[in-house]
């Protein structure tokens, strides 16, 4: 698995918005959907790299694709 640094949750949200995800709910976690998938991003700075890798996988992206969106 390519290395993924821990990133700010807001950067992750903005990157996912570029591929069609929209914020549907916010609280201690941010919930986003693209109409098919629902993903949850914790409000942590930085988001743990392993957690972020799981979120990226759930979003249907490759880590390299996600890095290009940042």
mmCIF file of the N, C-alpha and C atoms, coordinates in Angstrom:
data_MODEL
# 
_entry.id   MODEL 
# 
loop_
_atom_site.group_PDB 
_atom_site.id 
_atom_site.type_symbol 
_atom_site.label_atom_id 
_atom_site.label_alt_id 
_atom_site.label_comp_id 
_atom_site.label_asym_id 
_atom_site.label_entity_id 
_atom_site.label_seq_id 
_atom_site.pdbx_PDB_ins_code 
_atom_site.Cartn_x 
_atom_site.Cartn_y 
_atom_site.Cartn_z 
_atom_site.occupancy 
_atom_site.B_iso_or_equiv 
_atom_site.pdbx_formal_charge 
_atom_site.auth_seq_id 
_atom_site.auth_comp_id 
_atom_site.auth_asym_id 
_atom_site.auth_atom_id 
_atom_site.pdbx_PDB_model_num 
ATOM 1   N N  . UNK A 1 1  ? 0.843   -1.175 0.000  1.00 0.00 ? 1  UNK A N  1 
ATOM 2   C CA . UNK A 1 1  ? 0.000   0.000  0.000  1.00 0.00 ? 1  UNK A CA 1 
ATOM 3   C C  . UNK A 1 1  ? 0.892   1.243  0.000  1.00 0.00 ? 1  UNK A C  1 
ATOM 4   N N  . UNK A 1 2  ? 0.637   2.203  -0.905 1.00 0.00 ? 2  UNK A N  1 
ATOM 5   C CA . UNK A 1 2  ? 1.430   3.427  -0.924 1.00 0.00 ? 2  UNK A CA 1 
ATOM 6   C C  . UNK A 1 2  ? 1.243   4.202  0.371  1.00 0.00 ? 2  UNK A C  1 
ATOM 7   N N  . UNK A 1 3  ? 2.287   4.922  0.736  1.00 0.00 ? 3  UNK A N  1 
ATOM 8   C CA . UNK A 1 3  ? 2.215   5.686  1.977  1.00 0.00 ? 3  UNK A CA 1 
ATOM 9   C C  . UNK A 1 3  ? 1.238   6.838  1.849  1.00 0.00 ? 3  UNK A C  1 
ATOM 10  N N  . UNK A 1 4  ? 0.503   7.047  2.894  1.00 0.00 ? 4  UNK A N  1 
ATOM 11  C CA . UNK A 1 4  ? -0.474  8.126  2.946  1.00 0.00 ? 4  UNK A CA 1 
ATOM 12  C C  . UNK A 1 4  ? -0.245  8.879  4.247  1.00 0.00 ? 4  UNK A C  1 
ATOM 13  N N  . UNK A 1 5  ? 0.093   10.156 4.160  1.00 0.00 ? 5  UNK A N  1 
ATOM 14  C CA . UNK A 1 5  ? 0.301   10.904 5.399  1.00 0.00 ? 5  UNK A CA 1 
ATOM 15  C C  . UNK A 1 5  ? -1.035  11.177 6.079  1.00 0.00 ? 5  UNK A C  1 
ATOM 16  N N  . UNK A 1 6  ? -0.996  11.402 7.384  1.00 0.00 ? 6  UNK A N  1 
ATOM 17  C CA . UNK A 1 6  ? -2.207  11.846 8.068  1.00 0.00 ? 6  UNK A CA 1 
ATOM 18  C C  . UNK A 1 6  ? -2.548  13.231 7.537  1.00 0.00 ? 6  UNK A C  1 
ATOM 19  N N  . UNK A 1 7  ? -3.800  13.470 7.215  1.00 0.00 ? 7  UNK A N  1 
ATOM 20  C CA . UNK A 1 7  ? -4.178  14.770 6.655  1.00 0.00 ? 7  UNK A CA 1 
ATOM 21  C C  . UNK A 1 7  ? -5.314  15.387 7.460  1.00 0.00 ? 7  UNK A C  1 
ATOM 22  N N  . UNK A 1 8  ? -5.483  16.673 7.314  1.00 0.00 ? 8  UNK A N  1 
ATOM 23  C CA . UNK A 1 8  ? -6.550  17.419 7.960  1.00 0.00 ? 8  UNK A CA 1 
ATOM 24  C C  . UNK A 1 8  ? -7.897  16.949 7.402  1.00 0.00 ? 8  UNK A C  1 
ATOM 25  N N  . UNK A 1 9  ? -8.894  16.820 8.255  1.00 0.00 ? 9  UNK A N  1 
ATOM 26  C CA . UNK A 1 9  ? -10.196 16.319 7.797  1.00 0.00 ? 9  UNK A CA 1 
ATOM 27  C C  . UNK A 1 9  ? -10.838 17.251 6.769  1.00 0.00 ? 9  UNK A C  1 
ATOM 28  N N  . UNK A 1 10 ? -10.581 18.545 6.847  1.00 0.00 ? 10 UNK A N  1 
ATOM 29  C CA . UNK A 1 10 ? -11.171 19.477 5.875  1.00 0.00 ? 10 UNK A CA 1 
ATOM 30  C C  . UNK A 1 10 ? -10.571 19.293 4.483  1.00 0.00 ? 10 UNK A C  1 
ATOM 31  N N  . UNK A 1 11 ? -9.272  18.988 4.422  1.00 0.00 ? 11 UNK A N  1 
ATOM 32  C CA . UNK A 1 11 ? -8.646  18.702 3.119  1.00 0.00 ? 11 UNK A CA 1 
ATOM 33  C C  . UNK A 1 11 ? -9.250  17.443 2.514  1.00 0.00 ? 11 UNK A C  1 
ATOM 34  N N  . UNK A 1 12 ? -9.519  16.457 3.348  1.00 0.00 ? 12 UNK A N  1 
ATOM 35  C CA . UNK A 1 12 ? -10.126 15.214 2.864  1.00 0.00 ? 12 UNK A CA 1 
ATOM 36  C C  . UNK A 1 12 ? -11.524 15.480 2.312  1.00 0.00 ? 12 UNK A C  1 
ATOM 37  N N  . UNK A 1 13 ? -12.300 16.300 3.016  1.00 0.00 ? 13 UNK A N  1 
ATOM 38  C CA . UNK A 1 13 ? -13.656 16.629 2.562  1.00 0.00 ? 13 UNK A CA 1 
ATOM 39  C C  . UNK A 1 13 ? -13.597 17.337 1.215  1.00 0.00 ? 13 UNK A C  1 
ATOM 40  N N  . UNK A 1 14 ? -12.718 18.315 1.078  1.00 0.00 ? 14 UNK A N  1 
ATOM 41  C CA . UNK A 1 14 ? -12.609 19.059 -0.182 1.00 0.00 ? 14 UNK A CA 1 
ATOM 42  C C  . UNK A 1 14 ? -12.172 18.156 -1.329 1.00 0.00 ? 14 UNK A C  1 
ATOM 43  N N  . UNK A 1 15 ? -11.257 17.229 -1.060 1.00 0.00 ? 15 UNK A N  1 
ATOM 44  C CA . UNK A 1 15 ? -10.805 16.304 -2.099 1.00 0.00 ? 15 UNK A CA 1 
ATOM 45  C C  . UNK A 1 15 ? -11.952 15.396 -2.546 1.00 0.00 ? 15 UNK A C  1 
ATOM 46  N N  . UNK A 1 16 ? -12.733 14.911 -1.603 1.00 0.00 ? 16 UNK A N  1 
ATOM 47  C CA . UNK A 1 16 ? -13.851 14.029 -1.950 1.00 0.00 ? 16 UNK A CA 1 
ATOM 48  C C  . UNK A 1 16 ? -14.969 14.785 -2.661 1.00 0.00 ? 16 UNK A C  1 
ATOM 49  N N  . UNK A 1 17 ? -15.136 16.056 -2.353 1.00 0.00 ? 17 UNK A N  1 
ATOM 50  C CA . UNK A 1 17 ? -16.134 16.862 -3.066 1.00 0.00 ? 17 UNK A CA 1 
ATOM 51  C C  . UNK A 1 17 ? -15.775 16.995 -4.544 1.00 0.00 ? 17 UNK A C  1 
ATOM 52  N N  . UNK A 1 18 ? -14.490 16.962 -4.864 1.00 0.00 ? 18 UNK A N  1 
ATOM 53  C CA . UNK A 1 18 ? -14.044 17.061 -6.259 1.00 0.00 ? 18 UNK A CA 1 
ATOM 54  C C  . UNK A 1 18 ? -14.494 15.867 -7.091 1.00 0.00 ? 18 UNK A C  1 
ATOM 55  N N  . UNK A 1 19 ? -14.723 14.725 -6.443 1.00 0.00 ? 19 UNK A N  1 
ATOM 56  C CA . UNK A 1 19 ? -15.162 13.530 -7.180 1.00 0.00 ? 19 UNK A CA 1 
ATOM 57  C C  . UNK A 1 19 ? -16.650 13.249 -6.990 1.00 0.00 ? 19 UNK A C  1 
ATOM 58  N N  . UNK A 1 20 ? -17.397 14.234 -6.491 1.00 0.00 ? 20 UNK A N  1 
ATOM 59  C CA . UNK A 1 20 ? -18.845 14.110 -6.461 1.00 0.00 ? 20 UNK A CA 1 
ATOM 60  C C  . UNK A 1 20 ? -19.488 13.812 -5.119 1.00 0.00 ? 20 UNK A C  1 
ATOM 61  N N  . UNK A 1 21 ? -18.719 13.711 -4.057 1.00 0.00 ? 21 UNK A N  1 
ATOM 62  C CA . UNK A 1 21 ? -19.309 13.483 -2.739 1.00 0.00 ? 21 UNK A CA 1 
ATOM 63  C C  . UNK A 1 21 ? -19.840 14.794 -2.181 1.00 0.00 ? 21 UNK A C  1 
ATOM 64  N N  . UNK A 1 22 ? -20.922 14.704 -1.420 1.00 0.00 ? 22 UNK A N  1 
ATOM 65  C CA . UNK A 1 22 ? -21.522 15.876 -0.785 1.00 0.00 ? 22 UNK A CA 1 
ATOM 66  C C  . UNK A 1 22 ? -21.701 15.604 0.701  1.00 0.00 ? 22 UNK A C  1 
ATOM 67  N N  . UNK A 1 23 ? -21.515 16.643 1.498  1.00 0.00 ? 23 UNK A N  1 
ATOM 68  C CA . UNK A 1 23 ? -21.727 16.527 2.939  1.00 0.00 ? 23 UNK A CA 1 
ATOM 69  C C  . UNK A 1 23 ? -23.232 16.444 3.191  1.00 0.00 ? 23 UNK A C  1 
ATOM 70  N N  . UNK A 1 24 ? -23.645 15.413 3.926  1.00 0.00 ? 24 UNK A N  1 
ATOM 71  C CA . UNK A 1 24 ? -25.069 15.287 4.249  1.00 0.00 ? 24 UNK A CA 1 
ATOM 72  C C  . UNK A 1 24 ? -25.340 15.490 5.738  1.00 0.00 ? 24 UNK A C  1 
ATOM 73  N N  . UNK A 1 25 ? -24.294 15.353 6.562  1.00 0.00 ? 25 UNK A N  1 
ATOM 74  C CA . UNK A 1 25 ? -24.490 15.517 8.001  1.00 0.00 ? 25 UNK A CA 1 
ATOM 75  C C  . UNK A 1 25 ? -23.149 15.827 8.648  1.00 0.00 ? 25 UNK A C  1 
ATOM 76  N N  . UNK A 1 26 ? -23.181 16.673 9.674  1.00 0.00 ? 26 UNK A N  1 
ATOM 77  C CA . UNK A 1 26 ? -21.965 17.006 10.409 1.00 0.00 ? 26 UNK A CA 1 
ATOM 78  C C  . UNK A 1 26 ? -22.235 16.949 11.901 1.00 0.00 ? 26 UNK A C  1 
ATOM 79  N N  . UNK A 1 27 ? -21.253 16.520 12.625 1.00 0.00 ? 27 UNK A N  1 
ATOM 80  C CA . UNK A 1 27 ? -21.302 16.447 14.079 1.00 0.00 ? 27 UNK A CA 1 
ATOM 81  C C  . UNK A 1 27 ? -19.883 16.159 14.517 1.00 0.00 ? 27 UNK A C  1 
ATOM 82  N N  . UNK A 1 28 ? -19.700 15.128 15.334 1.00 0.00 ? 28 UNK A N  1 
ATOM 83  C CA . UNK A 1 28 ? -18.343 14.718 15.685 1.00 0.00 ? 28 UNK A CA 1 
ATOM 84  C C  . UNK A 1 28 ? -17.657 14.053 14.494 1.00 0.00 ? 28 UNK A C  1 
ATOM 85  N N  . UNK A 1 29 ? -18.458 13.603 13.538 1.00 0.00 ? 29 UNK A N  1 
ATOM 86  C CA . UNK A 1 29 ? -17.962 13.040 12.288 1.00 0.00 ? 29 UNK A CA 1 
ATOM 87  C C  . UNK A 1 29 ? -18.690 13.734 11.139 1.00 0.00 ? 29 UNK A C  1 
ATOM 88  N N  . UNK A 1 30 ? -18.075 13.722 9.969  1.00 0.00 ? 30 UNK A N  1 
ATOM 89  C CA . UNK A 1 30 ? -18.695 14.288 8.771  1.00 0.00 ? 30 UNK A CA 1 
ATOM 90  C C  . UNK A 1 30 ? -19.149 13.118 7.908  1.00 0.00 ? 30 UNK A C  1 
ATOM 91  N N  . UNK A 1 31 ? -20.413 13.104 7.536  1.00 0.00 ? 31 UNK A N  1 
ATOM 92  C CA . UNK A 1 31 ? -20.961 12.043 6.695  1.00 0.00 ? 31 UNK A CA 1 
ATOM 93  C C  . UNK A 1 31 ? -21.158 12.601 5.294  1.00 0.00 ? 31 UNK A C  1 
ATOM 94  N N  . UNK A 1 32 ? -20.657 11.860 4.306  1.00 0.00 ? 32 UNK A N  1 
ATOM 95  C CA . UNK A 1 32 ? -20.736 12.288 2.910  1.00 0.00 ? 32 UNK A CA 1 
ATOM 96  C C  . UNK A 1 32 ? -21.313 11.159 2.068  1.00 0.00 ? 32 UNK A C  1 
ATOM 97  N N  . UNK A 1 33 ? -21.926 11.535 0.943  1.00 0.00 ? 33 UNK A N  1 
ATOM 98  C CA . UNK A 1 33 ? -22.451 10.539 0.014  1.00 0.00 ? 33 UNK A CA 1 
ATOM 99  C C  . UNK A 1 33 ? -22.248 11.012 -1.420 1.00 0.00 ? 33 UNK A C  1 
ATOM 100 N N  . UNK A 1 34 ? -22.185 10.036 -2.329 1.00 0.00 ? 34 UNK A N  1 
ATOM 101 C CA . UNK A 1 34 ? -22.145 10.349 -3.759 1.00 0.00 ? 34 UNK A CA 1 
ATOM 102 C C  . UNK A 1 34 ? -23.402 9.812  -4.441 1.00 0.00 ? 34 UNK A C  1 
ATOM 103 N N  . UNK A 1 35 ? -24.384 9.423  -3.656 1.00 0.00 ? 35 UNK A N  1 
ATOM 104 C CA . UNK A 1 35 ? -25.609 8.846  -4.191 1.00 0.00 ? 35 UNK A CA 1 
ATOM 105 C C  . UNK A 1 35 ? -25.612 7.332  -4.106 1.00 0.00 ? 35 UNK A C  1 
ATOM 106 N N  . UNK A 1 36 ? -24.439 6.715  -4.114 1.00 0.00 ? 36 UNK A N  1 
ATOM 107 C CA . UNK A 1 36 ? -24.293 5.262  -3.993 1.00 0.00 ? 36 UNK A CA 1 
ATOM 108 C C  . UNK A 1 36 ? -23.672 4.878  -2.664 1.00 0.00 ? 36 UNK A C  1 
ATOM 109 N N  . UNK A 1 37 ? -22.564 5.516  -2.363 1.00 0.00 ? 37 UNK A N  1 
ATOM 110 C CA . UNK A 1 37 ? -21.780 5.175  -1.179 1.00 0.00 ? 37 UNK A CA 1 
ATOM 111 C C  . UNK A 1 37 ? -21.974 6.233  -0.097 1.00 0.00 ? 37 UNK A C  1 
ATOM 112 N N  . UNK A 1 38 ? -21.883 5.805  1.141  1.00 0.00 ? 38 UNK A N  1 
ATOM 113 C CA . UNK A 1 38 ? -21.890 6.725  2.273  1.00 0.00 ? 38 UNK A CA 1 
ATOM 114 C C  . UNK A 1 38 ? -20.583 6.507  3.024  1.00 0.00 ? 38 UNK A C  1 
ATOM 115 N N  . UNK A 1 39 ? -19.863 7.591  3.279  1.00 0.00 ? 39 UNK A N  1 
ATOM 116 C CA . UNK A 1 39 ? -18.611 7.498  4.021  1.00 0.00 ? 39 UNK A CA 1 
ATOM 117 C C  . UNK A 1 39 ? -18.651 8.453  5.204  1.00 0.00 ? 39 UNK A C  1 
ATOM 118 N N  . UNK A 1 40 ? -17.883 8.138  6.218  1.00 0.00 ? 40 UNK A N  1 
ATOM 119 C CA . UNK A 1 40 ? -17.825 8.942  7.431  1.00 0.00 ? 40 UNK A CA 1 
ATOM 120 C C  . UNK A 1 40 ? -16.380 9.317  7.701  1.00 0.00 ? 40 UNK A C  1 
ATOM 121 N N  . UNK A 1 41 ? -16.141 10.604 7.928  1.00 0.00 ? 41 UNK A N  1 
ATOM 122 C CA . UNK A 1 41 ? -14.798 11.115 8.194  1.00 0.00 ? 41 UNK A CA 1 
ATOM 123 C C  . UNK A 1 41 ? -14.783 11.701 9.601  1.00 0.00 ? 41 UNK A C  1 
ATOM 124 N N  . UNK A 1 42 ? -13.879 11.233 10.464 1.00 0.00 ? 42 UNK A N  1 
ATOM 125 C CA . UNK A 1 42 ? -13.812 11.802 11.812 1.00 0.00 ? 42 UNK A CA 1 
ATOM 126 C C  . UNK A 1 42 ? -13.232 13.216 11.776 1.00 0.00 ? 42 UNK A C  1 
ATOM 127 N N  . UNK A 1 43 ? -13.673 14.045 12.688 1.00 0.00 ? 43 UNK A N  1 
ATOM 128 C CA . UNK A 1 43 ? -13.123 15.401 12.802 1.00 0.00 ? 43 UNK A CA 1 
ATOM 129 C C  . UNK A 1 43 ? -11.877 15.325 13.677 1.00 0.00 ? 43 UNK A C  1 
ATOM 130 N N  . UNK A 1 44 ? -10.798 14.859 13.098 1.00 0.00 ? 44 UNK A N  1 
ATOM 131 C CA . UNK A 1 44 ? -9.533  14.748 13.817 1.00 0.00 ? 44 UNK A CA 1 
ATOM 132 C C  . UNK A 1 44 ? -8.456  15.395 12.964 1.00 0.00 ? 44 UNK A C  1 
ATOM 133 N N  . UNK A 1 45 ? -7.502  16.002 13.609 1.00 0.00 ? 45 UNK A N  1 
ATOM 134 C CA . UNK A 1 45 ? -6.398  16.612 12.872 1.00 0.00 ? 45 UNK A CA 1 
ATOM 135 C C  . UNK A 1 45 ? -5.090  16.129 13.449 1.00 0.00 ? 45 UNK A C  1 
ATOM 136 N N  . UNK A 1 46 ? -4.336  15.377 12.705 1.00 0.00 ? 46 UNK A N  1 
ATOM 137 C CA . UNK A 1 46 ? -4.695  14.808 11.408 1.00 0.00 ? 46 UNK A CA 1 
ATOM 138 C C  . UNK A 1 46 ? -5.516  13.529 11.568 1.00 0.00 ? 46 UNK A C  1 
ATOM 139 N N  . UNK A 1 47 ? -6.225  13.171 10.494 1.00 0.00 ? 47 UNK A N  1 
ATOM 140 C CA . UNK A 1 47 ? -6.930  11.884 10.466 1.00 0.00 ? 47 UNK A CA 1 
ATOM 141 C C  . UNK A 1 47 ? -5.852  10.817 10.324 1.00 0.00 ? 47 UNK A C  1 
ATOM 142 N N  . UNK A 1 48 ? -5.911  9.793  11.150 1.00 0.00 ? 48 UNK A N  1 
ATOM 143 C CA . UNK A 1 48 ? -4.939  8.705  11.124 1.00 0.00 ? 48 UNK A CA 1 
ATOM 144 C C  . UNK A 1 48 ? -4.819  8.133  9.709  1.00 0.00 ? 48 UNK A C  1 
ATOM 145 N N  . UNK A 1 49 ? -3.594  7.833  9.293  1.00 0.00 ? 49 UNK A N  1 
ATOM 146 C CA . UNK A 1 49 ? -3.339  7.350  7.933  1.00 0.00 ? 49 UNK A CA 1 
ATOM 147 C C  . UNK A 1 49 ? -4.093  6.051  7.638  1.00 0.00 ? 49 UNK A C  1 
ATOM 148 N N  . UNK A 1 50 ? -4.163  5.134  8.606  1.00 0.00 ? 50 UNK A N  1 
ATOM 149 C CA . UNK A 1 50 ? -4.874  3.869  8.384  1.00 0.00 ? 50 UNK A CA 1 
ATOM 150 C C  . UNK A 1 50 ? -6.379  4.110  8.242  1.00 0.00 ? 50 UNK A C  1 
ATOM 151 N N  . UNK A 1 51 ? -6.904  5.020  9.045  1.00 0.00 ? 51 UNK A N  1 
ATOM 152 C CA . UNK A 1 51 ? -8.322  5.373  8.951  1.00 0.00 ? 51 UNK A CA 1 
ATOM 153 C C  . UNK A 1 51 ? -8.611  6.002  7.597  1.00 0.00 ? 51 UNK A C  1 
ATOM 154 N N  . UNK A 1 52 ? -7.737  6.919  7.174  1.00 0.00 ? 52 UNK A N  1 
ATOM 155 C CA . UNK A 1 52 ? -7.925  7.607  5.894  1.00 0.00 ? 52 UNK A CA 1 
ATOM 156 C C  . UNK A 1 52 ? -7.850  6.618  4.736  1.00 0.00 ? 52 UNK A C  1 
ATOM 157 N N  . UNK A 1 53 ? -6.964  5.638  4.825  1.00 0.00 ? 53 UNK A N  1 
ATOM 158 C CA . UNK A 1 53 ? -6.855  4.630  3.765  1.00 0.00 ? 53 UNK A CA 1 
ATOM 159 C C  . UNK A 1 53 ? -8.158  3.842  3.642  1.00 0.00 ? 53 UNK A C  1 
ATOM 160 N N  . UNK A 1 54 ? -8.785  3.526  4.762  1.00 0.00 ? 54 UNK A N  1 
ATOM 161 C CA . UNK A 1 54 ? -10.067 2.824  4.733  1.00 0.00 ? 54 UNK A CA 1 
ATOM 162 C C  . UNK A 1 54 ? -11.176 3.674  4.133  1.00 0.00 ? 54 UNK A C  1 
ATOM 163 N N  . UNK A 1 55 ? -11.166 4.965  4.454  1.00 0.00 ? 55 UNK A N  1 
ATOM 164 C CA . UNK A 1 55 ? -12.167 5.885  3.907  1.00 0.00 ? 55 UNK A CA 1 
ATOM 165 C C  . UNK A 1 55 ? -12.012 5.984  2.394  1.00 0.00 ? 55 UNK A C  1 
ATOM 166 N N  . UNK A 1 56 ? -10.773 6.075  1.936  1.00 0.00 ? 56 UNK A N  1 
ATOM 167 C CA . UNK A 1 56 ? -10.502 6.172  0.496  1.00 0.00 ? 56 UNK A CA 1 
ATOM 168 C C  . UNK A 1 56 ? -10.990 4.911  -0.216 1.00 0.00 ? 56 UNK A C  1 
ATOM 169 N N  . UNK A 1 57 ? -10.722 3.765  0.380  1.00 0.00 ? 57 UNK A N  1 
ATOM 170 C CA . UNK A 1 57 ? -11.172 2.494  -0.205 1.00 0.00 ? 57 UNK A CA 1 
ATOM 171 C C  . UNK A 1 57 ? -12.700 2.443  -0.263 1.00 0.00 ? 57 UNK A C  1 
ATOM 172 N N  . UNK A 1 58 ? -13.355 2.859  0.823  1.00 0.00 ? 58 UNK A N  1 
ATOM 173 C CA . UNK A 1 58 ? -14.821 2.871  0.858  1.00 0.00 ? 58 UNK A CA 1 
ATOM 174 C C  . UNK A 1 58 ? -15.404 3.830  -0.176 1.00 0.00 ? 58 UNK A C  1 
ATOM 175 N N  . UNK A 1 59 ? -14.652 4.886  -0.513 1.00 0.00 ? 59 UNK A N  1 
ATOM 176 C CA . UNK A 1 59 ? -15.106 5.861  -1.509 1.00 0.00 ? 59 UNK A CA 1 
ATOM 177 C C  . UNK A 1 59 ? -14.906 5.347  -2.934 1.00 0.00 ? 59 UNK A C  1 
ATOM 178 N N  . UNK A 1 60 ? -14.231 4.206  -3.079 1.00 0.00 ? 60 UNK A N  1 
ATOM 179 C CA . UNK A 1 60 ? -14.018 3.636  -4.407 1.00 0.00 ? 60 UNK A CA 1 
ATOM 180 C C  . UNK A 1 60 ? -12.845 4.246  -5.145 1.00 0.00 ? 60 UNK A C  1 
ATOM 181 N N  . UNK A 1 61 ? -11.908 4.838  -4.406 1.00 0.00 ? 61 UNK A N  1 
ATOM 182 C CA . UNK A 1 61 ? -10.733 5.461  -5.017 1.00 0.00 ? 61 UNK A CA 1 
ATOM 183 C C  . UNK A 1 61 ? -9.478  4.687  -4.655 1.00 0.00 ? 61 UNK A C  1 
ATOM 184 N N  . UNK A 1 62 ? -8.450  4.873  -5.467 1.00 0.00 ? 62 UNK A N  1 
ATOM 185 C CA . UNK A 1 62 ? -7.125  4.368  -5.133 1.00 0.00 ? 62 UNK A CA 1 
ATOM 186 C C  . UNK A 1 62 ? -6.397  5.468  -4.361 1.00 0.00 ? 62 UNK A C  1 
ATOM 187 N N  . UNK A 1 63 ? -5.442  5.085  -3.547 1.00 0.00 ? 63 UNK A N  1 
ATOM 188 C CA . UNK A 1 63 ? -4.714  6.072  -2.750 1.00 0.00 ? 63 UNK A CA 1 
ATOM 189 C C  . UNK A 1 63 ? -4.013  7.083  -3.640 1.00 0.00 ? 63 UNK A C  1 
ATOM 190 N N  . UNK A 1 64 ? -3.440  6.628  -4.744 1.00 0.00 ? 64 UNK A N  1 
ATOM 191 C CA . UNK A 1 64 ? -2.759  7.561  -5.654 1.00 0.00 ? 64 UNK A CA 1 
ATOM 192 C C  . UNK A 1 64 ? -3.740  8.563  -6.259 1.00 0.00 ? 64 UNK A C  1 
ATOM 193 N N  . UNK A 1 65 ? -4.945  8.108  -6.598 1.00 0.00 ? 65 UNK A N  1 
ATOM 194 C CA . UNK A 1 65 ? -5.973  9.020  -7.121 1.00 0.00 ? 65 UNK A CA 1 
ATOM 195 C C  . UNK A 1 65 ? -6.312  10.084 -6.080 1.00 0.00 ? 65 UNK A C  1 
ATOM 196 N N  . UNK A 1 66 ? -6.465  9.644  -4.837 1.00 0.00 ? 66 UNK A N  1 
ATOM 197 C CA . UNK A 1 66 ? -6.816  10.569 -3.763 1.00 0.00 ? 66 UNK A CA 1 
ATOM 198 C C  . UNK A 1 66 ? -5.708  11.599 -3.541 1.00 0.00 ? 66 UNK A C  1 
ATOM 199 N N  . UNK A 1 67 ? -4.455  11.143 -3.574 1.00 0.00 ? 67 UNK A N  1 
ATOM 200 C CA . UNK A 1 67 ? -3.327  12.071 -3.388 1.00 0.00 ? 67 UNK A CA 1 
ATOM 201 C C  . UNK A 1 67 ? -3.342  13.166 -4.445 1.00 0.00 ? 67 UNK A C  1 
ATOM 202 N N  . UNK A 1 68 ? -3.728  12.830 -5.668 1.00 0.00 ? 68 UNK A N  1 
ATOM 203 C CA . UNK A 1 68 ? -3.776  13.830 -6.738 1.00 0.00 ? 68 UNK A CA 1 
ATOM 204 C C  . UNK A 1 68 ? -4.890  14.845 -6.502 1.00 0.00 ? 68 UNK A C  1 
ATOM 205 N N  . UNK A 1 69 ? -5.929  14.463 -5.780 1.00 0.00 ? 69 UNK A N  1 
ATOM 206 C CA . UNK A 1 69 ? -7.037  15.375 -5.500 1.00 0.00 ? 69 UNK A CA 1 
ATOM 207 C C  . UNK A 1 69 ? -6.708  16.378 -4.395 1.00 0.00 ? 69 UNK A C  1 
ATOM 208 N N  . UNK A 1 70 ? -5.713  16.057 -3.568 1.00 0.00 ? 70 UNK A N  1 
ATOM 209 C CA . UNK A 1 70 ? -5.362  16.949 -2.451 1.00 0.00 ? 70 UNK A CA 1 
ATOM 210 C C  . UNK A 1 70 ? -4.768  18.250 -2.917 1.00 0.00 ? 70 UNK A C  1 
# 
